[in-house]
Amino acid sequence: MRRRPLLLFLVVAAVALVPWIGFLLISLPDQYQTRHWRLAWVGFDVALVILLALAAWFGWRRRRAAVPLLVATAALLCCDAWFDVVLDWNSDDRWMSLATAVLVEIPIAVVLAVRARTIVTARVASRELTVHDIELVLGNPAARRLLTLLGAQVMTVDELVAATGLSPAAVRATLGELSLAGYVEAAGQGWREVPLDLRAPRPEDIAEEDRPRFEAFWDAKLAHELNLFRRAFRHPERYGPWSQGSRARLLLTRAELRRFAEEYLELLGRYQLLHAEDGGDGDGEVRAVALRFYGFPEDLLAAESDGGPGGASERGSERGVPVDGPRPDGL
């Protein structure tokens, strides 16, 4: 409902511009002398420089604000190319203006627009957790070890053999299984982890014979994560700047909570994809960082009498609230 006034305004504006363009086509002279010509073009280029610098800064900081800046910069470059070519067409500079537009301004504008689209539309591959995933991650220590090593860097088979002590045949076989499941992929001469969003299936979608495996997996995973959280909370001095955290209490509707969870997953996915492309900021050590988001109704949790691990957290999962980020971290 909120979008309709804006859409209506855009349609009316587009229709209203048609007769205005016709009026300009008839009434404007072919030649026109004006003042402040230098100020107009210098000011335009200053604005272009500012937009390029801001887009670079926000892109480096992985801020979503880079998207409108990239789009605006691409639009200004197209405008610059258009006016340079049209206004210089009858002058000695027309071929220079045309070459600059075709070889520099328009290609850069296309690159910026494509990059903005990639930031907006790029998504981490997503699928539901299966029994095979549980067996591969939970039941295979070699697979867990390889995922941990590949989570921070690209490594060759020889490097993985040296780091794990496994035989080359065992490393290759495990990498093959992980690749078929979508966890890793070949990268040149080595292997790297693939960003993957594993979602917990809805309880009603789990086959009856598979329920014990899923329940055992979730119980063990929750116990493991609670142990890690307890140790990190008690000894924050061990991690220094590597340890960050916060908690909040918000008044949300179910729809707002769902949107919050979607934005959280989008943020995680964007960082993973950007890091996979450029290797991060390049300003130091890269480590696998565990991130967790839990959302549940506070009053409902307070009313729980059993205090078991299956209450509010499972209900949050059923509403689509993620209990894990995109990284398949296993145990």
Phi and psi in degrees as GROMACS dihedral restraints (atoms count N, CA, C in turn):
[ dihedral_restraints ]
;  ai    aj    ak    al  type     phi  dphi    fc
    3     4     5     6     1   -68.6    20    10
    4     5     6     7     1   -25.1    20    10
    6     7     8     9     1   -80.1    20    10
    7     8     9    10     1   -20.1    20    10
    9    10    11    12     1   -62.8    20    10
   10    11    12    13     1   -45.0    20    10
   12    13    14    15     1   -58.8    20    10
   13    14    15    16     1   -41.5    20    10
   15    16    17    18     1   -66.1    20    10
   16    17    18    19     1   -44.6    20    10
   18    19    20    21     1   -62.1    20    10
   19    20    21    22     1   -41.4    20    10
   21    22    23    24     1   -62.8    20    10
   22    23    24    25     1   -42.0    20    10
   24    25    26    27     1   -61.9    20    10
   25    26    27    28     1   -42.6    20    10
   27    28    29    30     1   -64.1    20    10
   28    29    30    31     1   -41.7    20    10
   30    31    32    33     1   -64.1    20    10
   31    32    33    34     1   -45.5    20    10
   33    34    35    36     1   -63.2    20    10
   34    35    36    37     1   -41.3    20    10
   36    37    38    39     1   -63.1    20    10
   37    38    39    40     1   -41.8    20    10
   39    40    41    42     1   -65.0    20    10
   40    41    42    43     1   -42.3    20    10
   42    43    44    45     1   -67.0    20    10
   43    44    45    46     1   -40.8    20    10
   45    46    47    48     1   -66.2    20    10
   46    47    48    49     1   -28.3    20    10
   48    49    50    51     1   -72.0    20    10
   49    50    51    52     1   -22.7    20    10
   51    52    53    54     1   -62.1    20    10
   52    53    54    55     1   -53.3    20    10
   54    55    56    57     1   -65.8    20    10
   55    56    57    58     1   -31.0    20    10
   57    58    59    60     1   -64.2    20    10
   58    59    60    61     1   -40.5    20    10
   60    61    62    63     1   -63.0    20    10
   61    62    63    64     1   -41.4    20    10
   63    64    65    66     1   -62.0    20    10
   64    65    66    67     1   -40.2    20    10
   66    67    68    69     1   -62.5    20    10
   67    68    69    70     1   -45.0    20    10
   69    70    71    72     1   -63.8    20    10
   70    71    72    73     1   -38.2    20    10
   72    73    74    75     1   -61.4    20    10
   73    74    75    76     1   -33.8    20    10
   75    76    77    78     1   -86.0    20    10
   76    77    78    79     1   -38.7    20    10
   78    79    80    81     1   -92.8    20    10
   79    80    81    82     1   -28.4    20    10
   81    82    83    84     1   -72.3    20    10
   82    83    84    85     1   141.1    20    10
   84    85    86    87     1   -78.0    20    10
   85    86    87    88     1   158.0    20    10
   87    88    89    90     1   -70.0    20    10
   88    89    90    91     1   -30.0    20    10
   90    91    92    93     1  -125.8    20    10
   91    92    93    94     1   146.5    20    10
   93    94    95    96     1  -154.1    20    10
   94    95    96    97     1   129.1    20    10
   96    97    98    99     1  -100.8    20    10
   97    98    99   100     1   132.9    20    10
   99   100   101   102     1  -140.1    20    10
  100   101   102   103     1   163.7    20    10
  102   103   104   105     1   -99.9    20    10
  103   104   105   106     1   171.9    20    10
  105   106   107   108     1    61.6    20    10
  106   107   108   109     1    29.2    20    10
  108   109   110   111     1   -61.9    20    10
  109   110   111   112     1   -45.6    20    10
  111   112   113   114     1   -62.5    20    10
  112   113   114   115     1   -44.1    20    10
  114   115   116   117     1   -61.8    20    10
  115   116   117   118     1   -38.9    20    10
  117   118   119   120     1   -62.2    20    10
  118   119   120   121     1   -47.9    20    10
  120   121   122   123     1   -75.7    20    10
  121   122   123   124     1   -39.0    20    10
  123   124   125   126     1   -63.8    20    10
  124   125   126   127     1   -42.3    20    10
  126   127   128   129     1   -62.1    20    10
  127   128   129   130     1   -39.3    20    10
  129   130   131   132     1   -61.9    20    10
  130   131   132   133     1   -46.7    20    10
  132   133   134   135     1   -68.0    20    10
  133   134   135   136     1   -33.3    20    10
  135   136   137   138     1   -63.4    20    10
  136   137   138   139     1   -43.8    20    10
  138   139   140   141     1   -61.3    20    10
  139   140   141   142     1   -38.8    20    10
  141   142   143   144     1   -64.7    20    10
  142   143   144   145     1   -42.3    20    10
  144   145   146   147     1   -62.9    20    10
  145   146   147   148     1   -42.5    20    10
  147   148   149   150     1   -62.3    20    10
  148   149   150   151     1   -44.1    20    10
  150   151   152   153     1   -64.6    20    10
  151   152   153   154     1   -41.5    20    10
  153   154   155   156     1   -61.8    20    10
  154   155   156   157     1   -43.4    20    10
  156   157   158   159     1   -65.6    20    10
  157   158   159   160     1   -43.5    20    10
  159   160   161   162     1   -65.7    20    10
  160   161   162   163     1   -40.8    20    10
  162   163   164   165     1   -62.4    20    10
  163   164   165   166     1   -41.4    20    10
  165   166   167   168     1   -64.3    20    10
  166   167   168   169     1   -41.3    20    10
  168   169   170   171     1   -65.6    20    10
  169   170   171   172     1   -50.4    20    10
  171   172   173   174     1   -67.0    20    10
  172   173   174   175     1   -33.5    20    10
  174   175   176   177     1   -66.0    20    10
  175   176   177   178     1   -41.2    20    10
  177   178   179   180     1   -64.9    20    10
  178   179   180   181     1   -35.3    20    10
  180   181   182   183     1   -84.3    20    10
  181   182   183   184     1     2.5    20    10
  183   184   185   186     1    57.6    20    10
  184   185   186   187     1    43.5    20    10
  186   187   188   189     1   -98.1    20    10
  187   188   189   190     1   140.2    20    10
  189   190   191   192     1   -67.4    20    10
  190   191   192   193     1   -17.7    20    10
  192   193   194   195     1   -62.9    20    10
  193   194   195   196     1   -14.1    20    10
  195   196   197   198     1   -64.5    20    10
  196   197   198   199     1   -26.1    20    10
  198   199   200   201     1   -62.6    20    10
  199   200   201   202     1   -57.0    20    10
  201   202   203   204     1   -62.6    20    10
  202   203   204   205     1   -31.2    20    10
  204   205   206   207     1   -67.8    20    10
  205   206   207   208     1   -40.1    20    10
  207   208   209   210     1   -63.6    20    10
  208   209   210   211     1   -42.7    20    10
  210   211   212   213     1   -64.8    20    10
  211   212   213   214     1   -45.0    20    10
  213   214   215   216     1   -63.6    20    10
  214   215   216   217     1   -40.3    20    10
  216   217   218   219     1   -64.6    20    10
  217   218   219   220     1   -41.7    20    10
  219   220   221   222     1   -61.8    20    10
  220   221   222   223     1   -40.4    20    10
  222   223   224   225     1   -65.2    20    10
  223   224   225   226     1   -42.3    20    10
  225   226   227   228     1   -65.3    20    10
  226   227   228   229     1   -36.8    20    10
  228   229   230   231     1   -65.1    20    10
  229   230   231   232     1   -39.3    20    10
  231   232   233   234     1   -65.6    20    10
  232   233   234   235     1   -41.1    20    10
  234   235   236   237     1   -62.6    20    10
  235   236   237   238     1   -42.7    20    10
  237   238   239   240     1   -60.2    20    10
  238   239   240   241     1   -44.9    20    10
  240   241   242   243     1   -62.5    20    10
  241   242   243   244     1   -43.8    20    10
  243   244   245   246     1   -61.3    20    10
  244   245   246   247     1   -51.8    20    10
  246   247   248   249     1   -70.6    20    10
  247   248   249   250     1   -34.7    20    10
  249   250   251   252     1   -61.2    20    10
  250   251   252   253     1   -46.5    20    10
  252   253   254   255     1   -68.8    20    10
  253   254   255   256     1   -47.3    20    10
  255   256   257   258     1   -66.0    20    10
  256   257   258   259     1   -45.5    20    10
  258   259   260   261     1   -75.6    20    10
  259   260   261   262     1   -21.6    20    10
  261   262   263   264     1  -101.6    20    10
  262   263   264   265     1     7.2    20    10
  264   265   266   267     1   -63.7    20    10
  265   266   267   268     1   -32.5    20    10
  267   268   269   270     1   -99.1    20    10
  268   269   270   271     1    15.3    20    10
  270   271   272   273     1  -114.5    20    10
  271   272   273   274     1   175.3    20    10
  273   274   275   276     1   -71.3    20    10
  274   275   276   277     1   -12.9    20    10
  276   277   278   279     1   -92.4    20    10
  277   278   279   280     1     6.0    20    10
  279   280   281   282     1   -63.1    20    10
  280   281   282   283     1   -38.2    20    10
  282   283   284   285     1   -72.1    20    10
  283   284   285   286     1   -34.7    20    10
  285   286   287   288     1   -64.8    20    10
  286   287   288   289     1   -43.1    20    10
  288   289   290   291     1   -64.3    20    10
  289   290   291   292     1   -40.9    20    10
  291   292   293   294     1   -66.1    20    10
  292   293   294   295     1   -43.4    20    10
  294   295   296   297     1   -64.5    20    10
  295   296   297   298     1   -41.2    20    10
  297   298   299   300     1   -62.9    20    10
  298   299   300   301     1   -40.4    20    10
  300   301   302   303     1   -66.6    20    10
  301   302   303   304     1   -46.3    20    10
  303   304   305   306     1   -74.6    20    10
  304   305   306   307     1   -37.4    20    10
  306   307   308   309     1   -96.4    20    10
  307   308   309   310     1   -19.8    20    10
  309   310   311   312     1  -121.9    20    10
  310   311   312   313     1   -63.6    20    10
  312   313   314   315     1   -67.9    20    10
  313   314   315   316     1   -50.2    20    10
  315   316   317   318     1   -66.6    20    10
  316   317   318   319     1   -44.7    20    10
  318   319   320   321     1   -58.3    20    10
  319   320   321   322     1   -41.9    20    10
  321   322   323   324     1   -63.8    20    10
  322   323   324   325     1   -40.7    20    10
  324   325   326   327     1   -61.6    20    10
  325   326   327   328     1   -40.5    20    10
  327   328   329   330     1   -64.7    20    10
  328   329   330   331     1   -43.6    20    10
  330   331   332   333     1   -60.6    20    10
  331   332   333   334     1   -44.4    20    10
  333   334   335   336     1   -65.0    20    10
  334   335   336   337     1   -41.5    20    10
  336   337   338   339     1   -65.9    20    10
  337   338   339   340     1   -41.2    20    10
  339   340   341   342     1   -65.0    20    10
  340   341   342   343     1   -39.2    20    10
  342   343   344   345     1   -64.9    20    10
  343   344   345   346     1   -41.4    20    10
  345   346   347   348     1   -61.9    20    10
  346   347   348   349     1   -42.2    20    10
  348   349   350   351     1   -63.9    20    10
  349   350   351   352     1   -38.7    20    10
  351   352   353   354     1   -63.1    20    10
  352   353   354   355     1   -42.7    20    10
  354   355   356   357     1   -62.3    20    10
  355   356   357   358     1   -38.1    20    10
  357   358   359   360     1   -75.8    20    10
  358   359   360   361     1   -41.3    20    10
  360   361   362   363     1   -99.0    20    10
  361   362   363   364     1   -16.6    20    10
  363   364   365   366     1   -63.1    20    10
  364   365   366   367     1   134.7    20    10
  366   367   368   369     1  -135.3    20    10
  367   368   369   370     1   146.4    20    10
  369   370   371   372     1   -74.9    20    10
  370   371   372   373     1   139.2    20    10
  372   373   374   375     1   -56.9    20    10
  373   374   375   376     1   136.8    20    10
  375   376   377   378     1  -131.8    20    10
  376   377   378   379     1   139.6    20    10
  378   379   380   381     1  -159.4    20    10
  379   380   381   382     1   172.1    20    10
  381   382   383   384     1   -84.7    20    10
  382   383   384   385     1   147.5    20    10
  384   385   386   387     1   -65.2    20    10
  385   386   387   388     1   138.5    20    10
  387   388   389   390     1  -122.2    20    10
  388   389   390   391     1   170.3    20    10
  390   391   392   393     1   -62.7    20    10
  391   392   393   394     1   -36.0    20    10
  393   394   395   396     1   -61.9    20    10
  394   395   396   397     1   -38.9    20    10
  396   397   398   399     1   -61.6    20    10
  397   398   399   400     1   -42.9    20    10
  399   400   401   402     1   -62.6    20    10
  400   401   402   403     1   -43.7    20    10
  402   403   404   405     1   -67.5    20    10
  403   404   405   406     1   -37.8    20    10
  405   406   407   408     1   -70.2    20    10
  406   407   408   409     1   -43.1    20    10
  408   409   410   411     1   -86.3    20    10
  409   410   411   412     1   -45.1    20    10
  411   412   413   414     1   -82.8    20    10
  412   413   414   415     1   -35.6    20    10
  414   415   416   417     1   -95.5    20    10
  415   416   417   418     1     1.0    20    10
  417   418   419   420     1  -127.9    20    10
  418   419   420   421     1    95.8    20    10
  420   421   422   423     1   -58.5    20    10
  421   422   423   424     1   -32.7    20    10
  423   424   425   426     1   -64.2    20    10
  424   425   426   427     1   -40.4    20    10
  426   427   428   429     1   -64.8    20    10
  427   428   429   430     1   -41.5    20    10
  429   430   431   432     1   -63.8    20    10
  430   431   432   433     1   -40.5    20    10
  432   433   434   435     1   -64.9    20    10
  433   434   435   436     1   -42.9    20    10
  435   436   437   438     1   -65.8    20    10
  436   437   438   439     1   -40.4    20    10
  438   439   440   441     1   -62.6    20    10
  439   440   441   442     1   -39.3    20    10
  441   442   443   444     1   -63.5    20    10
  442   443   444   445     1   -43.0    20    10
  444   445   446   447     1   -68.9    20    10
  445   446   447   448     1   -41.2    20    10
  447   448   449   450     1   -78.7    20    10
  448   449   450   451     1    -7.8    20    10
  450   451   452   453     1   -68.6    20    10
  451   452   453   454     1   -19.7    20    10
  453   454   455   456     1  -117.3    20    10
  454   455   456   457     1    -8.1    20    10
  456   457   458   459     1  -165.5    20    10
  457   458   459   460     1   166.9    20    10
  459   460   461   462     1   -88.7    20    10
  460   461   462   463     1   132.2    20    10
  462   463   464   465     1  -135.0    20    10
  463   464   465   466     1   146.0    20    10
  465   466   467   468     1   -83.7    20    10
  466   467   468   469     1   170.0    20    10
  468   469   470   471     1   -62.1    20    10
  469   470   471   472     1   -41.9    20    10
  471   472   473   474     1   -61.8    20    10
  472   473   474   475     1   -40.7    20    10
  474   475   476   477     1   -66.8    20    10
  475   476   477   478     1   -37.9    20    10
  477   478   479   480     1   -68.0    20    10
  478   479   480   481     1   -37.5    20    10
  480   481   482   483     1   -61.9    20    10
  481   482   483   484     1   -45.8    20    10
  483   484   485   486     1   -65.2    20    10
  484   485   486   487     1   -35.2    20    10
  486   487   488   489     1   -78.8    20    10
  487   488   489   490     1   -28.3    20    10
  489   490   491   492     1  -105.1    20    10
  490   491   492   493     1   -23.2    20    10
  492   493   494   495     1    79.9    20    10
  493   494   495   496     1     4.6    20    10
  495   496   497   498     1   -79.1    20    10
  496   497   498   499     1   162.1    20    10
  498   499   500   501     1   -75.3    20    10
  499   500   501   502     1   154.5    20    10
  501   502   503   504     1   -56.6    20    10
  502   503   504   505     1   -37.3    20    10
  504   505   506   507     1   -65.0    20    10
  505   506   507   508     1   -41.1    20    10
  507   508   509   510     1   -66.9    20    10
  508   509   510   511     1   -39.5    20    10
  510   511   512   513     1   -64.9    20    10
  511   512   513   514     1   -45.5    20    10
  513   514   515   516     1   -64.1    20    10
  514   515   516   517     1   -41.4    20    10
  516   517   518   519     1   -64.7    20    10
  517   518   519   520     1   -42.6    20    10
  519   520   521   522     1   -67.6    20    10
  520   521   522   523     1   -40.4    20    10
  522   523   524   525     1   -62.0    20    10
  523   524   525   526     1   -37.1    20    10
  525   526   527   528     1   -63.1    20    10
  526   527   528   529     1   -42.5    20    10
  528   529   530   531     1   -65.3    20    10
  529   530   531   532     1   -44.1    20    10
  531   532   533   534     1   -64.9    20    10
  532   533   534   535     1   -36.1    20    10
  534   535   536   537     1   -66.8    20    10
  535   536   537   538     1   -43.2    20    10
  537   538   539   540     1   -62.6    20    10
  538   539   540   541     1   -32.4    20    10
  540   541   542   543     1   -83.8    20    10
  541   542   543   544     1    -4.2    20    10
  543   544   545   546     1    87.4    20    10
  544   545   546   547     1    16.3    20    10
  546   547   548   549     1   -87.9    20    10
  547   548   549   550     1   -35.0    20    10
  549   550   551   552     1  -134.9    20    10
  550   551   552   553     1   167.0    20    10
  552   553   554   555     1  -150.7    20    10
  553   554   555   556     1   156.4    20    10
  555   556   557   558     1   -70.8    20    10
  556   557   558   559     1   141.1    20    10
  558   559   560   561     1  -137.2    20    10
  559   560   561   562     1    93.3    20    10
  561   562   563   564     1    67.0    20    10
  562   563   564   565     1  -123.6    20    10
  564   565   566   567     1   -88.3    20    10
  565   566   567   568     1    -3.0    20    10
  567   568   569   570     1  -123.3    20    10
  568   569   570   571     1  -161.4    20    10
  570   571   572   573     1  -133.2    20    10
  571   572   573   574     1   151.4    20    10
  573   574   575   576     1  -142.7    20    10
  574   575   576   577     1   158.8    20    10
  576   577   578   579     1   -75.8    20    10
  577   578   579   580     1   145.1    20    10
  579   580   581   582     1  -100.8    20    10
  580   581   582   583     1   127.8    20    10
  582   583   584   585     1   -56.8    20    10
  583   584   585   586     1   125.6    20    10
  585   586   587   588     1  -143.6    20    10
  586   587   588   589     1   130.4    20    10
  588   589   590   591     1  -103.8    20    10
  589   590   591   592     1   102.6    20    10
  591   592   593   594     1   -93.3    20    10
  592   593   594   595     1   116.1    20    10
  594   595   596   597     1   -99.2    20    10
  595   596   597   598     1   140.7    20    10
  597   598   599   600     1   -69.1    20    10
  598   599   600   601     1   130.0    20    10
  600   601   602   603     1   -68.8    20    10
  601   602   603   604     1   156.9    20    10
  603   604   605   606     1   -66.4    20    10
  604   605   606   607     1   142.4    20    10
  606   607   608   609     1   -53.1    20    10
  607   608   609   610     1   -37.8    20    10
  609   610   611   612     1   -71.8    20    10
  610   611   612   613     1   -13.7    20    10
  612   613   614   615     1   -91.6    20    10
  613   614   615   616     1    -5.7    20    10
  615   616   617   618     1   -87.1    20    10
  616   617   618   619     1   128.6    20    10
  618   619   620   621     1   -63.0    20    10
  619   620   621   622     1   146.4    20    10
  621   622   623   624     1   -58.2    20    10
  622   623   624   625     1   -39.6    20    10
  624   625   626   627     1   -71.2    20    10
  625   626   627   628     1   -17.3    20    10
  627   628   629   630     1   -94.5    20    10
  628   629   630   631     1   -10.9    20    10
  630   631   632   633     1   -57.4    20    10
  631   632   633   634     1   -45.1    20    10
  633   634   635   636     1   -58.3    20    10
  634   635   636   637     1   -36.3    20    10
  636   637   638   639     1   -67.5    20    10
  637   638   639   640     1   -43.4    20    10
  639   640   641   642     1   -65.0    20    10
  640   641   642   643     1   -44.1    20    10
  642   643   644   645     1   -63.7    20    10
  643   644   645   646     1   -42.1    20    10
  645   646   647   648     1   -64.5    20    10
  646   647   648   649     1   -39.0    20    10
  648   649   650   651     1   -63.5    20    10
  649   650   651   652     1   -48.5    20    10
  651   652   653   654     1   -66.0    20    10
  652   653   654   655     1   -39.7    20    10
  654   655   656   657     1   -62.7    20    10
  655   656   657   658     1   -45.8    20    10
  657   658   659   660     1   -66.2    20    10
  658   659   660   661     1   -38.9    20    10
  660   661   662   663     1   -66.1    20    10
  661   662   663   664     1   -43.8    20    10
  663   664   665   666     1   -64.0    20    10
  664   665   666   667     1   -43.1    20    10
  666   667   668   669     1   -61.9    20    10
  667   668   669   670     1   -40.9    20    10
  669   670   671   672     1   -63.7    20    10
  670   671   672   673     1   -45.2    20    10
  672   673   674   675     1   -69.1    20    10
  673   674   675   676     1   -37.1    20    10
  675   676   677   678     1   -63.9    20    10
  676   677   678   679     1   -36.4    20    10
  678   679   680   681     1   -66.5    20    10
  679   680   681   682     1   -43.5    20    10
  681   682   683   684     1   -62.9    20    10
  682   683   684   685     1   -43.5    20    10
  684   685   686   687     1   -62.5    20    10
  685   686   687   688     1   -41.3    20    10
  687   688   689   690     1   -61.5    20    10
  688   689   690   691     1   -44.5    20    10
  690   691   692   693     1   -67.1    20    10
  691   692   693   694     1   -41.2    20    10
  693   694   695   696     1   -67.2    20    10
  694   695   696   697     1   -36.6    20    10
  696   697   698   699     1   -69.8    20    10
  697   698   699   700     1   -38.0    20    10
  699   700   701   702     1   -76.1    20    10
  700   701   702   703     1   -27.2    20    10
  702   703   704   705     1  -130.5    20    10
  703   704   705   706     1    62.9    20    10
  705   706   707   708     1   -67.1    20    10
  706   707   708   709     1   -21.6    20    10
  708   709   710   711     1   -65.8    20    10
  709   710   711   712     1   -18.8    20    10
  711   712   713   714     1   -71.8    20    10
  712   713   714   715     1   -22.9    20    10
  714   715   716   717     1  -107.7    20    10
  715   716   717   718     1   -18.1    20    10
  717   718   719   720     1    55.8    20    10
  718   719   720   721     1  -130.8    20    10
  720   721   722   723     1   -69.8    20    10
  721   722   723   724     1    -8.8    20    10
  723   724   725   726     1   -76.5    20    10
  724   725   726   727     1   -10.2    20    10
  726   727   728   729     1  -109.0    20    10
  727   728   729   730     1   117.8    20    10
  729   730   731   732     1  -133.1    20    10
  730   731   732   733     1   145.9    20    10
  732   733   734   735     1  -169.4    20    10
  733   734   735   736     1   160.2    20    10
  735   736   737   738     1  -163.3    20    10
  736   737   738   739     1   163.1    20    10
  738   739   740   741     1  -140.0    20    10
  739   740   741   742     1   156.2    20    10
  741   742   743   744     1  -151.0    20    10
  742   743   744   745     1   156.5    20    10
  744   745   746   747     1  -122.6    20    10
  745   746   747   748     1   117.3    20    10
  747   748   749   750     1  -120.7    20    10
  748   749   750   751     1   149.8    20    10
  750   751   752   753     1   -93.8    20    10
  751   752   753   754     1   111.2    20    10
  753   754   755   756     1  -133.1    20    10
  754   755   756   757     1   149.4    20    10
  756   757   758   759     1   -85.1    20    10
  757   758   759   760     1   170.7    20    10
  759   760   761   762     1   -62.6    20    10
  760   761   762   763     1   -38.7    20    10
  762   763   764   765     1   -66.4    20    10
  763   764   765   766     1   -39.3    20    10
  765   766   767   768     1   -66.9    20    10
  766   767   768   769     1   -39.7    20    10
  768   769   770   771     1   -63.8    20    10
  769   770   771   772     1   -39.2    20    10
  771   772   773   774     1   -65.5    20    10
  772   773   774   775     1   -41.8    20    10
  774   775   776   777     1   -65.4    20    10
  775   776   777   778     1   -38.5    20    10
  777   778   779   780     1   -60.1    20    10
  778   779   780   781     1   -44.8    20    10
  780   781   782   783     1   -64.4    20    10
  781   782   783   784     1   -39.4    20    10
  783   784   785   786     1   -64.9    20    10
  784   785   786   787     1   -40.8    20    10
  786   787   788   789     1   -67.3    20    10
  787   788   789   790     1   -35.2    20    10
  789   790   791   792     1   -62.1    20    10
  790   791   792   793     1   -47.9    20    10
  792   793   794   795     1   -65.2    20    10
  793   794   795   796     1   -36.2    20    10
  795   796   797   798     1   -63.9    20    10
  796   797   798   799     1   -40.9    20    10
  798   799   800   801     1   -63.4    20    10
  799   800   801   802     1   -44.8    20    10
  801   802   803   804     1   -61.9    20    10
  802   803   804   805     1   -45.1    20    10
  804   805   806   807     1   -62.3    20    10
  805   806   807   808     1   -39.3    20    10
  807   808   809   810     1   -64.1    20    10
  808   809   810   811     1   -42.2    20    10
  810   811   812   813     1   -65.5    20    10
  811   812   813   814     1   -39.8    20    10
  813   814   815   816     1   -65.0    20    10
  814   815   816   817     1   -45.3    20    10
  816   817   818   819     1   -66.3    20    10
  817   818   819   820     1   -42.7    20    10
  819   820   821   822     1   -65.4    20    10
  820   821   822   823     1   -38.2    20    10
  822   823   824   825     1   -68.7    20    10
  823   824   825   826     1   -36.2    20    10
  825   826   827   828     1   -65.8    20    10
  826   827   828   829     1   -29.7    20    10
  828   829   830   831     1   -80.6    20    10
  829   830   831   832     1   -47.2    20    10
  831   832   833   834     1  -117.9    20    10
  832   833   834   835     1     5.1    20    10
  834   835   836   837     1    74.6    20    10
  835   836   837   838     1    18.4    20    10
  837   838   839   840     1    88.8    20    10
  838   839   840   841     1  -165.2    20    10
  840   841   842   843     1   -77.1    20    10
  841   842   843   844     1   -12.5    20    10
  843   844   845   846     1    69.0    20    10
  844   845   846   847     1    24.9    20    10
  846   847   848   849     1  -109.4    20    10
  847   848   849   850     1    17.9    20    10
  849   850   851   852     1   155.6    20    10
  850   851   852   853     1  -162.2    20    10
  852   853   854   855     1   -64.7    20    10
  853   854   855   856     1   144.7    20    10
  855   856   857   858     1  -109.7    20    10
  856   857   858   859     1   128.5    20    10
  858   859   860   861     1  -135.4    20    10
  859   860   861   862     1   152.8    20    10
  861   862   863   864     1   -77.1    20    10
  862   863   864   865     1   118.5    20    10
  864   865   866   867     1  -109.7    20    10
  865   866   867   868     1   127.2    20    10
  867   868   869   870     1   -82.0    20    10
  868   869   870   871     1   124.4    20    10
  870   871   872   873     1  -121.5    20    10
  871   872   873   874     1   138.0    20    10
  873   874   875   876     1  -136.8    20    10
  874   875   876   877     1   141.2    20    10
  876   877   878   879     1  -131.6    20    10
  877   878   879   880     1   123.1    20    10
  879   880   881   882     1  -123.9    20    10
  880   881   882   883     1   129.2    20    10
  882   883   884   885     1  -126.8    20    10
  883   884   885   886     1   126.8    20    10
  885   886   887   888     1  -154.5    20    10
  886   887   888   889     1   154.9    20    10
  888   889   890   891     1   -70.6    20    10
  889   890   891   892     1   122.0    20    10
  891   892   893   894     1   -62.7    20    10
  892   893   894   895     1   -41.8    20    10
  894   895   896   897     1   -68.4    20    10
  895   896   897   898     1   -33.9    20    10
  897   898   899   900     1   -69.5    20    10
  898   899   900   901     1   -38.0    20    10
  900   901   902   903     1   -66.2    20    10
  901   902   903   904     1   -39.4    20    10
  903   904   905   906     1   -64.0    20    10
  904   905   906   907     1   -27.4    20    10
  906   907   908   909     1   -82.1    20    10
  907   908   909   910     1   -10.6    20    10
  909   910   911   912     1   -65.9    20    10
  910   911   912   913     1   134.2    20    10
  912   913   914   915     1  -102.2    20    10
  913   914   915   916     1   -23.9    20    10
  915   916   917   918     1   -84.3    20    10
  916   917   918   919     1   -26.5    20    10
  918   919   920   921     1    67.1    20    10
  919   920   921   922     1    13.8    20    10
  921   922   923   924     1   -76.2    20    10
  922   923   924   925     1   171.3    20    10
  924   925   926   927     1   -80.4    20    10
  925   926   927   928     1    -2.0    20    10
  927   928   929   930     1  -101.9    20    10
  928   929   930   931     1     4.0    20    10
  930   931   932   933     1   -80.1    20    10
  931   932   933   934     1  -100.0    20    10
  933   934   935   936     1   -65.2    20    10
  934   935   936   937     1   -33.3    20    10
  936   937   938   939     1   -66.2    20    10
  937   938   939   940     1   -37.8    20    10
  939   940   941   942     1   -69.8    20    10
  940   941   942   943     1   -36.8    20    10
  942   943   944   945     1   -65.5    20    10
  943   944   945   946     1   -36.4    20    10
  945   946   947   948     1   -62.1    20    10
  946   947   948   949     1   -38.6    20    10
  948   949   950   951     1   -65.1    20    10
  949   950   951   952     1   -38.9    20    10
  951   952   953   954     1   -65.8    20    10
  952   953   954   955     1   -26.5    20    10
  954   955   956   957     1   -84.7    20    10
  955   956   957   958     1     1.7    20    10
  957   958   959   960     1    93.9    20    10
  958   959   960   961     1     8.1    20    10
  960   961   962   963     1   -81.6    20    10
  961   962   963   964     1   123.2    20    10
  963   964   965   966     1   -72.3    20    10
  964   965   966   967     1   142.0    20    10
  966   967   968   969     1  -102.9    20    10
  967   968   969   970     1    -2.8    20    10
  969   970   971   972     1  -143.5    20    10
  970   971   972   973     1   156.2    20    10
  972   973   974   975     1   -82.1    20    10
  973   974   975   976     1  -176.1    20    10
  975   976   977   978     1   -64.4    20    10
  976   977   978   979     1   -24.5    20    10
  978   979   980   981     1   -72.2    20    10
  979   980   981   982     1   125.2    20    10
  981   982   983   984     1   -77.9    20    10
  982   983   984   985     1    94.1    20    10
  984   985   986   987     1   -96.4    20    10
  985   986   987   988     1   -17.4    20    10
  987   988   989   990     1    59.4    20    10
  988   989   990   991     1  -151.7    20    10
